[in-house]
């Protein structure tokens, strides 16, 4: 959003700041020209913002994939433990798998969100990723 404001402000500063000697040239600029230029700036900024969103979603998906691998390894490790330990591990693994599934669904569904919904999603998803990562690390330490 800041990028959009900066781009539009830069456009108008450039347009207005052409200098006092350019009055003839400024008279030839129509409202339609300004509108078209503003639309171009908006579309360019929108594309950049979408690229940033796509990159963030890709990073979140990669982080989630890595955590899912860790959970799968814990699941394998649980097979080689005593019955009591295995039961505790399986309970924790189930909770982590549910968290990972829920987070995966959120990432998938919010890929097209915008504005406040996008900002809320990013904050919540990052917190969920961090919480899941801590749970996986804690389980690894506990059962190693």
C-alpha positions in Angstrom: 0.0 0.0 0.0 2.9 2.3 0.8 4.4 1.5 -2.6 1.1 2.6 -4.3 1.1 5.9 -2.4 4.7 6.5 -3.1 4.2 5.8 -6.8 1.2 8.0 -7.2 2.9 10.8 -5.2 6.0 10.5 -7.3 3.9 10.7 -10.5 2.2 13.9 -9.4 5.4 15.5 -8.2 7.0 14.7 -11.5 4.0 16.0 -13.4 3.8 19.2 -11.4 7.6 19.7 -10.9 8.3 20.0 -14.6 9.4 23.6 -14.0 7.9 27.0 -14.7 9.4 27.1 -18.2 7.3 24.1 -19.3 3.9 25.9 -19.2 3.4 25.3 -22.9 4.0 21.6 -22.4 1.8 21.5 -19.3 -1.1 23.1 -21.2 -1.0 20.2 -23.7 -1.6 17.7 -20.9 -5.2 16.8 -20.6 -7.2 15.3 -17.7 -7.5 12.2 -19.8 -3.7 11.9 -20.1 -3.3 12.3 -16.3 -6.0 9.7 -15.7 -4.4 7.3 -18.1 -1.0 7.8 -16.5 -2.4 7.3 -13.0 -4.1 4.1 -14.1 -0.8 2.8 -15.5 1.0 3.6 -12.2 -1.8 1.9 -10.3 -1.7 -1.2 -12.4 2.1 -1.4 -12.2 2.0 -1.1 -8.4 -0.8 -3.7 -8.2 1.3 -6.2 -10.1 4.3 -5.5 -7.9 2.1 -6.0 -4.8 0.8 -9.3 -6.2 4.3 -10.5 -6.8 5.2 -9.7 -3.2 2.2 -11.6 -2.0 3.0 -14.6 -4.2 6.6 -14.6 -2.8 5.4 -14.5 0.8 2.9 -17.3 0.2 5.7 -19.4 -1.5 8.0 -18.9 1.5 5.2 -19.8 3.9 4.4 -22.9 1.9 8.1 -23.9 1.9 8.3 -23.4 5.7 5.1 -25.5 6.2 6.5 -28.2 3.9 9.7 -28.3 6.0 7.7 -28.6 9.2 5.5 -31.4 7.7 8.8 -33.3 7.0 9.9 -32.8 10.6 6.5 -34.1 11.8 6.8 -37.2 9.5 10.2 -37.9 11.0 8.8 -37.7 14.5 6.1 -40.1 13.4 8.7 -42.5 12.2 10.7 -42.1 15.4 7.6 -42.8 17.5 7.5 -46.4 16.0 10.8 -47.2 17.7 9.9 -46.1 21.2 8.1 -47.8 24.2 4.4 -48.0 24.2 3.9 -45.2 26.7 6.3 -42.8 24.9 4.8 -43.8 21.5 1.3 -42.9 22.8 2.5 -39.5 24.0 4.3 -38.8 20.8 1.3 -39.8 18.7 -0.9 -37.4 20.6 1.5 -34.5 20.1 2.0 -35.5 16.4 -1.8 -35.5 15.8 -2.1 -32.0 17.3 0.8 -30.8 15.1 -0.7 -32.4 12.0 -4.0 -30.6 12.7 -2.2 -27.3 13.1 -0.3 -27.9 9.9 -3.5 -28.8 8.0 -5.3 -25.8 9.3 -2.4 -23.5 8.4 -2.2 -25.0 4.9 -5.8 -24.3 4.3 -5.4 -20.7 5.5 -2.5 -20.2 3.2 -4.4 -21.6 0.3 -7.6 -19.6 0.9 -6.0 -16.3 1.6 -3.8 -16.2 -1.4 -6.3 -13.9 -3.1 -7.1 -11.7 -0.1 -6.4 -8.0 -0.2 -6.3 -5.0 2.1 -7.0 -5.5 5.8 -7.9 -9.2 5.3 -4.4 -9.8 3.8 -2.6 -7.9 6.6 -4.6 -9.9 9.2 -3.8 -13.1 7.4 -0.1 -12.4 7.3 0.1 -11.7 11.0 -2.0 -14.7 11.9 -0.3 -17.1 9.5 3.2 -16.1 10.6 2.2 -16.6 14.3 0.8 -20.0 13.4 3.9 -21.0 11.6 6.1 -19.9 14.5 3.9 -21.7 17.0 4.0 -24.9 14.9 7.8 -24.6 14.5 8.2 -24.2 18.3 5.9 -27.3 18.9 8.0 -29.4 16.5 11.3 -28.3 18.0 10.0 -29.0 21.5 8.8 -32.5 20.5 12.1 -33.2 18.8 14.0 -32.2 22.0 11.7 -34.1 24.2 11.8 -37.4 22.3 15.4 -37.5 21.2 
